[in-house]
Amino acid sequence: MIGSMAAEIPMQKQPEPEKPTYRRSVNRCHLIVRTPIYDLNGVTNLYYLEFTAGNMLVAGRLEPKHVPHVLTGFLMRRSLSSFIGQHASAMIALPLCRELLTSCGKYPAGRLVVHVQERIPPLPAQQQWVTALKRRNVRFAADLACFAQSSAWNEQIACFDYVIVRWSPNLQQDLEQAQQLKLRNPRLKIITCGMQTLDQRMEAFASSTDLVQSVFFKPHAYYTDKDVLLKNAHIFVLIKSLISQKLDQAVIDGIVRRRPYMQSDAISLLKFHRPEFKDNLWNYAQVLQSFGPYALAAVLAVTALHGLTFVAAQGDDVFAKNAAFETLKCSMLRARMLYLLAKEQNMNDAECNLAFIYGLFSIERVWAGRQNPRVAETFFPFSSAADPGLLIRLEGFLETVRGLENLNLTQFVRGLNIFGGDPGHGLQVYEHALIWSNAASLQIYQTNYSDFTVTLAMPAAI
């Protein structure tokens, strides 16, 4: 009977529980740009990170509600080294709030420099947080205007490590005022920012500043040196072959085989691209078969650019030696971002590869054109490597990236709108390219400069 009743009464299907829907907070911040801060020797141990104010595309306007998102997304959940390298520190214009103190044990406090902006009032609570965070190894920077005689920050100057001076017609007066602050705090270092030209940057360093915040500082000067160009002709031959997409196996294989630094770079980058690649010896034919022509061309292009970096390091200018590697990182960041933007536009593999190489040599091409136009036209022949329409699109991508580098957000948005891009997605592309370029540059930094000076004696075309 029970069995028959069970057969007659249908089992009601239990409703499935609704899956929770997750929505991104409107206060979630995106990284806008990373800008190096150079010292007098061209060494970069500090980077300035700019963030959006939540979903608002504006720089330098973070509020206390944004602080947990910046800390979690860029200093806690993910390693800070992914964005600035292994041994550098990050300067961020974070508002002084309780979250900085309560989360202090969860983020690398010793690598964080909090920029106290002029717009932040020196209230007693903020002053107490500065003192408490200073005891936990957090460093502080402040705008010069924060130390006005009537400001409470002026009484707490011993807690600050940097003072920021912005470029203006009154730069010399501002630097003199900053020097007066150093009499009361000898540890205080002056950072000058806002320069637009090389002359302005040189003037700042010739004055009394200690650090300069700028995308670039000083271009390479070897494009006018005929002896240097002839000695390193193999690098320019390789670059020209990659841009023109005419890969002569005998010539390229001969160039790489004779130079240990190129073999080391190529093998390291191939393993970075495909970790399962285990070979430690260069074999052009095998690499071409395993990776294809476009991945091989990208690896060789980075190797050639690293060679130009070594060329810059041979001079007597100490600043140029150290700053050359920062230029390499910026070039790799541009290359990866142009490649990703080309992918977003559904370009074919050949066009995406050209976009990568176009971004990779964008800085060197400009510097060579200013110093020696003939060298630029001969060894960076992009005008003859692709049709004008493609070059216009690639230059549009590059202008979009330059907009971010210079914190010109209007130019950045305008560039994205031309090819139907979204600013939020564009910032995600930049973040991905930044992480990739840091990881890739770490691979080639393992190559010793001594390897660059060695050329193996074996029959080769070059």
N, C-alpha and C positions, 0 to 999 in steps of 0.2 A: 504493500500500500504506500509506504513511504517512497519506495522507488518510483511508483507510478506518478505520485504527486510531484516528485522532483523532475520527472520527465515532462509533466504538463506545465510547470511554472518555468518560464524562460529566465535564465540568469541575466540580470541587468549588468551591462558593461559599465564598470566604474569610469567616470570621467577622468581623463588625464590631467594632472595638475598643470596649470599654465606656467610656461617657462618665463622666468623673470626677464624683463627687458632692461638692458643696460644703456644708459644714455651718457654720452660724454658731458662732463661739466662744462658750462660756459666759461668757467674760470681756468680751464686747462690751457696752459701757455705753450706756444711754439717757439723754438729757437729761430731767431731771425738771421743772425750772423755772428761769426767768431772773428775778432780782429786781433792780430798780434800786437804786443807792446815790446818794442826793442830797447835794449840798453845801449850804452855808448860803444860797445863792441859788437853790436848786431845780434846778440844772443837774445832769444825769446824764451823766457821762463814764466811769462804771464800773458794771459789772453783775456780780452774783454768779451763777455757774452751778452748779447742783446736779446730780449724776449718780447713777445707780444703780450699785451695786457688782456689775458684771457682770449676771447674770440675777436678782440679789437686789434686790427693791424696798426699798431702804434708802438714806437720804441720809447723806453725810458719812463714808462708810466705804470710800473707795477704797484699794486696795492697789497695790503696785508692778506686779503683773501686769495691772492695769487701765490703767496710764498709756499704753502704746502705743496702745490702742484709743481713748482720749479724744483724744490728740494727732492720730492719723490721721483720726478721724472728724469732728472739730470744729475743728481748727486747720490741718490739712495738706491732706487730700483735698478738703475743702470750706472755703470762705472763712469766717473768723471773723465777717466783716461780715454774713454771712447771718443770724447769730443775735443780734448786738448792735448792728448799725449800722456806719457807715463809720469813725467817728473815736473810738469808745469802746474801752475795755479790758475784759478779762474776768478776774475773780478766781475761781480754782478751787482747791479743797482737794485738791491733788495730793500724794501722798507723795513725799518726796525720794528719787530713785533715778537710776541711771545713764542710763536712757532719756531723761530730761529734758536731759541734757548731750549725748548722742550725736546727738539729733535737733534740736538747737537751731538749726541752720542751715536747717531745713525748715519751721519754724513761726514766726509773727510774735512773736519774743521780746519786743519792745518793748510789745506789747499784752497781755502775760500777767502776771498777778499771782498768785503761788503762795501759797496760804494754808497756813501751817504750823500744824497743829492741836496742841492740848495733848497729845494721845495719842502724838505722834511724839517719840521720845527724841532728845536732841541728841547723837548719836554722832559721833565724829570724821569719818566718811565723809560724813554729812549736812552737817556744817559746811563741809567742803571743797566739796561740790556747791553750797551756797549762795554761797560766795565765787566759784566759777567761773561760775555762772549770772549772778551780779550783774554780772560783767564783760561779759557778753553782753546786757545791758540788761533782763534779767528782774527784775521787782520782787517784793517779798516782804511778806506780812502774817503776823501771828502773834496767837494768843490772848494775852490779858493774862497768864494763868497761866504762859505760856512764859517770862516774864521774872522768875521768882522768883529770889531772891538766890542760891539754890543751883544754878540752871540754867546750863548752858554757853551757852544762847542769850542770857543777860543780858550776857555778854562780847562778843557779836557783834551788839549792838543797832544798830550803825551800818549794817548790811547791810539793815535792815528799813525799809519805807516806811509801813506801817500797823500799828496795834495794834487788835485787835477786843475790844470790851467788850460783854458780853451784859447785857440788862436783868435786873435783880434788885432786891430791896429795898435792897441795898447799892450801888446805882448810883453815888451820890455818892462813896463811898469808893473805888470802882473807878476812877472818872474822875480823882480826885485822884492815885491811884497812876499812872495813865497820863500825867498831866501831869508827874509827876516823871521819867518816862522821856523826855519831850520836852526836858527840860533837858540830857540827855546826847546826844540826837539831835534837833535842831530841825526836821529835815525830817519827822519822824514825825507822821502824822495819825491821829486817833482815829475809829474807826468804831463806832457803837453799833447793835446789832441786837437783835431779839427783842421789840420793842414791839408791843402789840396794839391800843392805842387812840390816838386823836389826842392826848389829854392826855399820854400817855407820850412820844409823839414830840416834842411841844412842850417837855416838860420836859427831854428829852435835848438839844435844840438850845439851850434856855435855859441849860444847864450849860456844860460846856467841850468838848463833842464837836465834831468837824469835819465828820463825815459821818454820815448815817443810812441804814441798809439797811431798806427797807420797800416793800411793793407800792404803797401810796399814802402821801401825806404830809398834804396839806391840801386839803379840798374847795373847790370854787368857792363864792363868797359872794354871787353876784349874783341868786340866786333870790328874795331878799327886797327887791331894789331895783326898785321899780315903774317908774322912768324907764328903766332898762336893759332891762327886759322889754318895755316898749312900743316902745322904739327898735328892738329886734331881734325884733319880733313875727313878721316874715316867716319867720324860722328855725323858730319854734315852730309856725306854721301848716303849714310844709312837713313837719315831723316828725309832727304829728298826722295829716296826710293819708296819709303813708307807713304809719303804724302801723294806721290804720283801713282801709287798702287802698282808699281812695276818691280816686283820682288825677284831679283836675279839670285837664285839659290847659291851659285858659286861665289858671287861677290859678298852676299850677306853672311854666308857660312864662314867665309874667310875672315871677315871682320870680327865676328864673334869668337871664333876659335882662337884667334891670336891674342885676345884680350881677356885675362882672367876676371876682371871686374864685370864685364858684360856677361860672361858665362854664369858668374855667381848671381847677378841680378836676374837674369832670365830664368834660371832654375828656381830661385826663391819665389819669383812671381808666378811661375807655372804651378808650383805647389800651393801657393796662396789661392790661385784660381781654382785648382782642383786638388784637394788635400790627398786624394788617393794616388796621386802621381809620386812615384818613389825614386825615379832616376836621379842620379847626381851628376851625370855627364851630359854635355850638350850634344844633341844629334838633330840637326835641322830636319831631315826627312822624317824621322820618327815623331818629332814634335808637330810637324805639319800634318801628319796623318792622324795623330791623336787629338789635336786641339782645333785643327782647321786654320785657314789662312787669316781670319779676322782676329781670333784670340792671339795668334802668333804675332800679328802686326801690332796689336795693342801692347803686348809684352815688350817687343823690341822698341816701340816708341818710348815707353817709360824708361827702358834701359838707356836709350840715346839721350833722353833728357837728363838722366842722372849723370851721364858723361859730361854734359854741358855744365852741370853743377860742380863737378870736379874741376873742370877747366877754370871756372870762376874762383875756385878755392886755391888756385896756383899763384894768384897775384900777391902783391905785398899789402893790399888793403885788408886789414884785419876785419873790418866791418863787413866787407863784401864776402869774405870767406864764410862767416857765420850766417849772414842774412841769405846766402844763396840757397840754403836748405829750406828756409821758410818759403822762398819763391817756388821751390819744387813742390812743396805740399799744397800751395795755392793752385799751382798748375794742375796737379792731379785732382784736386777738388773740382776745378772747372771742367776737366775732361769727363769725370764721372757724371757730373750734373748734365752736361750737354748730351752725353750718351743716354741718360735716363729720359731727358726731354724728347730726344729723337725717338726713343722707344714708345713714348706716350703718343707720338704722332704717327705711329705705325709705319715708320720708315723701314726699308729693308736692311739686311745685315751690312751691306756695303756702305750705305748711307750712315748707319749708326756708328760703324767703325770710323768713318771719316769725321763724324761729329766728335768722337772721342779724341782723335788726333788733332782736330781743329782747336778744341779747348785746351789740350795738353801743351801745344806750342803757341798759344795765343799771346802769352807774355813775351816769350823770346822773339816772336815775329815782330811785335811792336818795338821792342828795344833794338833789335837789329835794324829795323826800318829807319829809326831815328839816327842811328850811328853810321850805318853803312847800307843804304838802300839797295845797292847791287847784290850784297850778300843775302839780304832778305828776299829779293826777287828770285835769286838762283836756288837757294836751299830751302825756302819755304814757299814752294810754288802752288799755293792753294788755288789761285785764279785759273790755272790750267788743269787742275785736278778734278774739277767738278763743274757742272753747268751753273750759270749765274743764279738761276732760281734757287738751287740748293744752297749756294753760298749766302744768299740773302737770308734764308731761313736760319742757317747756322749763326750768322751774325746777329740775328734777332734773339736767338737763344743766349748768345754771349752777352748782349746788352742787358738781358734780363738778369743774368748772374752779376754783372757789374753793378746793377741797381742795388742788389743785396749787399755787395761788398762795400759800397759807398753809403749804405743806409739811405739810399734814395728809393723809398718805398713806392713813390708815384711811378718812377721808371720801371720798377719791378712789376707792378700791377699792370701797367700799360703793355709791357712785353708779354705777359701771360695772356692778356685779353686778345692780342693779335692772333694767337693760335688756339684760342678757346680754353685756356688754362684757368685753374682756380687758385687763388692765393694760398689757401690752406693746404692744398695738395702740393703747390710749389714749394712751400716751406718744408713739407715732409720729404720732398725730393732732395732739398738742400741738406736736411739732417741725415738722410741716408747716404748721400755723397760724402758728407763730412766724416761720418763713421768709417766708410770704406777707405777714404784717402788716408786717414790716420793709420788704419791697419795695414794698408799697402805700403805706405812710407816706412813703417816699422820694419817691413821685410827687407827693403833695399838699404836701410841704414846699417844692416849687418855687414855690408860690403866695406872693406877697409880701403882707405885712400891709397895705401901702398900698392894694392892690386891695380889701381888706375895707372900707376907709373910703369907697370910691367907690360911689355909686348913680347909675346913668344915668337921665336924665330922659326917660322915654318912657311912653306910655300903658300901664298895666298894672293888673291887679286888685289888686295889693298894692304 
